[in-house]
Amino acid sequence: MCIESEAIMEQTLIDDLVKGGYELVDIKNEKALLLNLKKQLEKHNGINLSDENFRLILNYLGRGDSFEKANK
């Protein structure tokens, strides 16, 4: 049985995802995380979100307990 480090396994997964067409993003803080979420929502839904609409989405996603949030 071959044993590899977690770091090697993680890098292999990242490399495979990038080869499969996923975009590698560098997220350093919450602001960057939220900007990426907005970008992805717009990209995958073919829309442009106003700041107000994005705020409403974040409000919706933030409601409920952990189980309810995971289901959304």
N, CA, C and O atoms as a MOPAC input file, in Angstrom:
PM7 MOZYME 1SCF
protein

 N      0.84500 1    -1.19000 1     0.00000 1
 C      0.00000 1     0.00000 1     0.00000 1
 C      0.88400 1     1.24500 1     0.00000 1
 O      1.82600 1     1.34200 1     0.78700 1
 N      0.58400 1     2.17900 1    -0.86900 1
 C      1.36500 1     3.40400 1    -0.98800 1
 C      0.78000 1     4.46900 1    -0.06300 1
 O     -0.43100 1     4.69100 1    -0.03600 1
 N      1.64000 1     5.10600 1     0.67300 1
 C      1.20000 1     6.17200 1     1.57300 1
 C      1.80900 1     7.48200 1     1.07500 1
 O      3.02400 1     7.59000 1     0.90700 1
 N      0.94200 1     8.48200 1     0.84000 1
 C      1.43600 1     9.78400 1     0.42900 1
 C      1.00000 1    10.83000 1     1.43900 1
 O      0.01700 1    10.64600 1     2.15700 1
 N      1.72700 1    11.91000 1     1.48700 1
 C      1.39500 1    12.94700 1     2.45500 1
 C      0.09100 1    13.63800 1     2.05600 1
 O     -0.32200 1    13.61300 1     0.89600 1
 N     -0.52300 1    14.23500 1     3.02300 1
 C     -1.76100 1    14.97700 1     2.76500 1
 C     -1.50400 1    16.12200 1     1.79300 1
 O     -2.34600 1    16.41700 1     0.94600 1
 N     -0.35000 1    16.76500 1     1.91000 1
 C     -0.01600 1    17.88300 1     1.02100 1
 C      0.08600 1    17.42000 1    -0.42900 1
 O     -0.38600 1    18.10700 1    -1.33400 1
 N      0.70200 1    16.25500 1    -0.65600 1
 C      0.82900 1    15.73400 1    -2.02200 1
 C     -0.55000 1    15.35600 1    -2.56400 1
 O     -0.86100 1    15.64100 1    -3.72000 1
 N     -1.36700 1    14.72300 1    -1.74300 1
 C     -2.70900 1    14.33800 1    -2.16000 1
 C     -3.53500 1    15.58200 1    -2.49700 1
 O     -4.26500 1    15.58700 1    -3.48800 1
 N     -3.42600 1    16.62700 1    -1.68500 1
 C     -4.16400 1    17.86900 1    -1.92800 1
 C     -3.70600 1    18.52200 1    -3.22900 1
 O     -4.53700 1    18.96000 1    -4.02500 1
 N     -2.40100 1    18.59400 1    -3.45400 1
 C     -1.88900 1    19.21600 1    -4.67300 1
 C     -2.29300 1    18.42500 1    -5.90500 1
 O     -2.59000 1    19.01400 1    -6.94500 1
 N     -2.30900 1    17.10400 1    -5.80900 1
 C     -2.74300 1    16.26300 1    -6.92700 1
 C     -4.20500 1    16.53700 1    -7.26300 1
 O     -4.56500 1    16.63000 1    -8.43600 1
 N     -5.03800 1    16.66500 1    -6.25200 1
 C     -6.45100 1    16.98100 1    -6.46600 1
 C     -6.60400 1    18.34200 1    -7.13400 1
 O     -7.37100 1    18.48500 1    -8.08700 1
 N     -5.88500 1    19.33300 1    -6.64500 1
 C     -5.94700 1    20.68300 1    -7.23000 1
 C     -5.51400 1    20.64000 1    -8.68900 1
 O     -6.17500 1    21.22000 1    -9.55100 1
 N     -4.40900 1    19.95900 1    -8.96800 1
 C     -3.91900 1    19.84900 1   -10.34800 1
 C     -4.95800 1    19.18800 1   -11.25600 1
 O     -5.17600 1    19.63500 1   -12.38200 1
 N     -5.59300 1    18.13100 1   -10.76800 1
 C     -6.61600 1    17.42800 1   -11.55400 1
 C     -7.82700 1    18.33000 1   -11.82900 1
 O     -8.38300 1    18.31200 1   -12.92800 1
 N     -8.22800 1    19.11100 1   -10.83300 1
 C     -9.37200 1    20.01000 1   -11.01600 1
 C     -9.05300 1    21.10800 1   -12.02900 1
 O     -9.88800 1    21.44300 1   -12.86900 1
 N     -7.85100 1    21.66400 1   -11.95000 1
 C     -7.44700 1    22.70400 1   -12.89900 1
 C     -7.38700 1    22.12200 1   -14.31200 1
 O     -7.83500 1    22.76100 1   -15.26400 1
 N     -6.84100 1    20.92300 1   -14.45200 1
 C     -6.81100 1    20.26400 1   -15.77000 1
 C     -8.22300 1    20.00700 1   -16.28300 1
 O     -8.45100 1    19.99400 1   -17.49300 1
 N     -9.16400 1    19.80500 1   -15.37900 1
 C    -10.54800 1    19.54900 1   -15.74600 1
 C    -11.35300 1    20.80200 1   -16.02800 1
 O    -12.55700 1    20.71900 1   -16.27600 1
 N    -10.70400 1    21.97600 1   -15.99600 1
 C    -11.38500 1    23.20900 1   -16.36200 1
 C    -11.76700 1    24.11200 1   -15.20500 1
 O    -12.30800 1    25.19600 1   -15.41900 1
 N    -11.49300 1    23.68100 1   -13.98100 1
 C    -11.78700 1    24.54800 1   -12.84500 1
 C    -10.73900 1    25.63800 1   -12.73200 1
 O     -9.57500 1    25.43300 1   -13.07800 1
 N    -11.16000 1    26.80300 1   -12.24400 1
 C    -10.27000 1    27.94600 1   -12.09700 1
 C     -9.70100 1    27.96900 1   -10.67700 1
 O    -10.43700 1    27.85100 1    -9.69700 1
 N     -8.39600 1    28.12100 1   -10.58600 1
 C     -7.74500 1    28.23400 1    -9.28700 1
 C     -7.85800 1    29.68100 1    -8.81300 1
 O     -7.45400 1    30.60000 1    -9.52600 1
 N     -8.39500 1    29.88400 1    -7.63600 1
 C     -8.53000 1    31.23500 1    -7.09400 1
 C     -7.76300 1    31.33300 1    -5.78500 1
 O     -7.61900 1    30.35100 1    -5.05600 1
 N     -7.27700 1    32.52500 1    -5.50400 1
 C     -6.53300 1    32.77700 1    -4.27400 1
 C     -7.41100 1    33.65400 1    -3.38200 1
 O     -7.59400 1    34.84100 1    -3.65400 1
 N     -7.94000 1    33.07500 1    -2.33600 1
 C     -8.84500 1    33.79500 1    -1.44300 1
 C     -8.14900 1    33.97800 1    -0.10600 1
 O     -7.88200 1    33.01500 1     0.61300 1
 N     -7.85900 1    35.24500 1     0.21400 1
 C     -7.07400 1    35.54000 1     1.41400 1
 C     -7.91500 1    36.04000 1     2.58900 1
 O     -7.45100 1    36.05100 1     3.72900 1
 N     -9.15700 1    36.45500 1     2.30700 1
 C     -9.97100 1    37.00600 1     3.39000 1
 C    -11.45300 1    36.88200 1     3.04000 1
 O    -11.80800 1    36.42100 1     1.95500 1
 N    -12.29800 1    37.29200 1     3.95900 1
 C    -13.74300 1    37.16300 1     3.76400 1
 C    -14.24200 1    38.00700 1     2.59900 1
 O    -15.13100 1    37.58400 1     1.86000 1
 N    -13.67400 1    39.19400 1     2.43300 1
 C    -14.09500 1    40.06100 1     1.32700 1
 C    -13.84400 1    39.36900 1    -0.01200 1
 O    -14.70800 1    39.38200 1    -0.88900 1
 N    -12.67100 1    38.76800 1    -0.17100 1
 C    -12.34500 1    38.05800 1    -1.41000 1
 C    -13.25600 1    36.84800 1    -1.60100 1
 O    -13.63600 1    36.52500 1    -2.72600 1
 N    -13.60200 1    36.18600 1    -0.50700 1
 C    -14.50700 1    35.03900 1    -0.56600 1
 C    -15.88200 1    35.46300 1    -1.08200 1
 O    -16.46100 1    34.80400 1    -1.94600 1
 N    -16.39200 1    36.56100 1    -0.54700 1
 C    -17.71000 1    37.03700 1    -0.96700 1
 C    -17.70200 1    37.53300 1    -2.41100 1
 O    -18.66400 1    37.31500 1    -3.14800 1
 N    -16.61400 1    38.20300 1    -2.81800 1
 C    -16.51100 1    38.64800 1    -4.20800 1
 C    -16.48200 1    37.45300 1    -5.15900 1
 O    -17.08700 1    37.49600 1    -6.23100 1
 N    -15.79000 1    36.40000 1    -4.77400 1
 C    -15.75000 1    35.19800 1    -5.61200 1
 C    -17.12200 1    34.52800 1    -5.66400 1
 O    -17.53900 1    34.05700 1    -6.72200 1
 N    -17.82700 1    34.48200 1    -4.53500 1
 C    -19.17100 1    33.90500 1    -4.53400 1
 C    -20.07600 1    34.66900 1    -5.48900 1
 O    -20.80200 1    34.06200 1    -6.27600 1
 N    -20.03800 1    35.99000 1    -5.42400 1
 C    -20.87000 1    36.80900 1    -6.31700 1
 C    -20.50000 1    36.54600 1    -7.77200 1
 O    -21.38200 1    36.39900 1    -8.61800 1
 N    -19.21600 1    36.48500 1    -8.06500 1
 C    -18.74100 1    36.22300 1    -9.42000 1
 C    -19.24600 1    34.86800 1    -9.92100 1
 O    -19.69600 1    34.75200 1   -11.06100 1
 N    -19.17100 1    33.85200 1    -9.07000 1
 C    -19.59800 1    32.51700 1    -9.47400 1
 C    -21.11200 1    32.44200 1    -9.66900 1
 O    -21.58800 1    31.79000 1   -10.59800 1
 N    -21.86300 1    33.10600 1    -8.79600 1
 C    -23.32500 1    33.13700 1    -8.96200 1
 C    -23.69900 1    33.79500 1   -10.28800 1
 O    -24.56900 1    33.31100 1   -11.01200 1
 N    -23.02900 1    34.90500 1   -10.59400 1
 C    -23.31200 1    35.60400 1   -11.84400 1
 C    -22.92500 1    34.74600 1   -13.05200 1
 O    -23.67300 1    34.64700 1   -14.02500 1
 N    -21.75400 1    34.13400 1   -12.97300 1
 C    -21.25100 1    33.31600 1   -14.08200 1
 C    -22.16800 1    32.13300 1   -14.37000 1
 O    -22.51800 1    31.88500 1   -15.52400 1
 N    -22.55400 1    31.40600 1   -13.33300 1
 C    -23.30800 1    30.17000 1   -13.53500 1
 C    -24.80900 1    30.39400 1   -13.73200 1
 O    -25.53300 1    29.47600 1   -14.11700 1
 N    -25.26600 1    31.60200 1   -13.47000 1
 C    -26.67700 1    31.90300 1   -13.67700 1
 C    -26.90600 1    32.88700 1   -14.81800 1
 O    -28.04900 1    33.21700 1   -15.13500 1
 N    -25.82100 1    33.35700 1   -15.43800 1
 C    -25.93700 1    34.26800 1   -16.56700 1
 C    -26.61700 1    35.57900 1   -16.23200 1
 O    -27.39900 1    36.10800 1   -17.02100 1
 N    -26.30800 1    36.10400 1   -15.04000 1
 C    -26.95300 1    37.34000 1   -14.57900 1
 C    -25.90300 1    38.30000 1   -14.02200 1
 O    -24.75200 1    37.92500 1   -13.79700 1
 N    -26.32200 1    39.53400 1   -13.80600 1
 C    -25.52700 1    40.50800 1   -13.06200 1
 C    -26.30200 1    40.84800 1   -11.80700 1
 O    -27.44800 1    41.29100 1   -11.87500 1
 N    -25.67400 1    40.63900 1   -10.66200 1
 C    -26.33900 1    40.90400 1    -9.38500 1
 C    -26.01500 1    42.30700 1    -8.89900 1
 O    -24.85400 1    42.71800 1    -8.87200 1
 N    -27.04700 1    43.02900 1    -8.52000 1
 C    -26.80800 1    44.30800 1    -7.85900 1
 C    -26.32000 1    44.02200 1    -6.44300 1
 O    -26.48700 1    42.91500 1    -5.93100 1
 N    -25.72400 1    45.01700 1    -5.82300 1
 C    -25.27100 1    44.84200 1    -4.44100 1
 C    -26.43800 1    44.48500 1    -3.52600 1
 O    -26.29000 1    43.68400 1    -2.60400 1
 N    -27.58600 1    45.07700 1    -3.78500 1
 C    -28.78100 1    44.80600 1    -2.96800 1
 C    -29.23900 1    43.35900 1    -3.13500 1
 O    -29.54600 1    42.68700 1    -2.15000 1
 N    -29.28500 1    42.87900 1    -4.37200 1
 C    -29.69900 1    41.48900 1    -4.59100 1
 C    -28.71000 1    40.50800 1    -3.97800 1
 O    -29.11100 1    39.48400 1    -3.42500 1
 N    -27.42400 1    40.81300 1    -4.07400 1
 C    -26.42400 1    39.93800 1    -3.47400 1
 C    -26.56800 1    39.93000 1    -1.95200 1
 O    -26.42100 1    38.88500 1    -1.31700 1
 N    -26.85400 1    41.08500 1    -1.37200 1
 C    -27.08600 1    41.16500 1     0.07300 1
 C    -28.27100 1    40.29700 1     0.47100 1
 O    -28.21900 1    39.61900 1     1.49700 1
 N    -29.33900 1    40.30600 1    -0.32500 1
 C    -30.51500 1    39.47400 1    -0.04500 1
 C    -30.17400 1    37.98800 1    -0.11900 1
 O    -30.65900 1    37.19600 1     0.68800 1
 N    -29.34400 1    37.61500 1    -1.08200 1
 C    -28.91300 1    36.22100 1    -1.19700 1
 C    -28.11500 1    35.81100 1     0.03000 1
 O    -28.33900 1    34.73900 1     0.59100 1
 N    -27.18000 1    36.66300 1     0.45000 1
 C    -26.38100 1    36.35400 1     1.63800 1
 C    -27.25800 1    36.23800 1     2.87700 1
 O    -27.02600 1    35.38300 1     3.73100 1
 N    -28.26300 1    37.09800 1     2.97100 1
 C    -29.18800 1    37.04400 1     4.09000 1
 C    -29.94600 1    35.71900 1     4.08900 1
 O    -30.10100 1    35.08700 1     5.13400 1
 N    -30.41700 1    35.30300 1     2.91800 1
 C    -31.13600 1    34.02800 1     2.78500 1
 C    -30.23600 1    32.85100 1     3.16700 1
 O    -30.64500 1    31.96500 1     3.91700 1
 N    -29.01900 1    32.85000 1     2.64900 1
 C    -28.09900 1    31.74800 1     2.92900 1
 C    -27.69000 1    31.68900 1     4.40200 1
 O    -27.35400 1    30.61900 1     4.91000 1
 N    -27.71700 1    32.82000 1     5.07900 1
 C    -27.29800 1    32.88200 1     6.47500 1
 C    -28.35800 1    32.45300 1     7.47200 1
 O    -28.06200 1    32.29700 1     8.65700 1
 N    -29.58100 1    32.26000 1     7.01900 1
 C    -30.67000 1    31.88500 1     7.92900 1
 C    -30.67900 1    30.39300 1     8.20900 1
 O    -30.29000 1    29.58800 1     7.36200 1
 N    -31.12700 1    30.03200 1     9.40800 1
 C    -31.31200 1    28.62800 1     9.76600 1
 C    -30.12600 1    28.04000 1    10.51200 1
 O    -29.09400 1    28.68100 1    10.71300 1
 N    -30.32300 1    26.78400 1    10.91500 1
 C    -29.24800 1    26.09100 1    11.60500 1
 C    -28.27200 1    25.49700 1    10.57400 1
 O    -28.47000 1    25.64600 1     9.36800 1
 N    -27.24200 1    24.83600 1    11.05200 1
 C    -26.20500 1    24.29400 1    10.15400 1
 C    -26.78700 1    23.33400 1     9.12500 1
 O    -26.37400 1    23.35200 1     7.96600 1
 N    -27.73200 1    22.50100 1     9.52400 1
 C    -28.32800 1    21.53100 1     8.61300 1
 C    -29.09300 1    22.26100 1     7.50600 1
 O    -28.95200 1    21.93000 1     6.32900 1
 N    -29.89000 1    23.23900 1     7.88000 1
 C    -30.66900 1    23.99500 1     6.89800 1
 C    -29.74700 1    24.75100 1     5.93200 1
 O    -30.01000 1    24.79400 1     4.73000 1
 N    -28.67100 1    25.34500 1     6.45700 1
 C    -27.72200 1    26.06200 1     5.61800 1
 C    -27.06400 1    25.11500 1     4.62000 1
 O    -26.88400 1    25.46800 1     3.45500 1
 N    -26.70900 1    23.92800 1     5.06700 1
 C    -26.05700 1    22.95000 1     4.18300 1
 C    -27.01300 1    22.51500 1     3.07900 1
 O    -26.57200 1    22.25700 1     1.96000 1
 N    -28.29600 1    22.42900 1     3.36100 1
 C    -29.27300 1    22.03800 1     2.35300 1
 C    -29.46400 1    23.10700 1     1.27900 1
 O    -29.79000 1    22.79800 1     0.13300 1
 N    -29.25800 1    24.35900 1     1.66000 1
 C    -29.42000 1    25.45100 1     0.68600 1
 C    -28.29100 1    25.37900 1    -0.30800 1
 O    -28.22000 1    26.20000 1    -1.22200 1

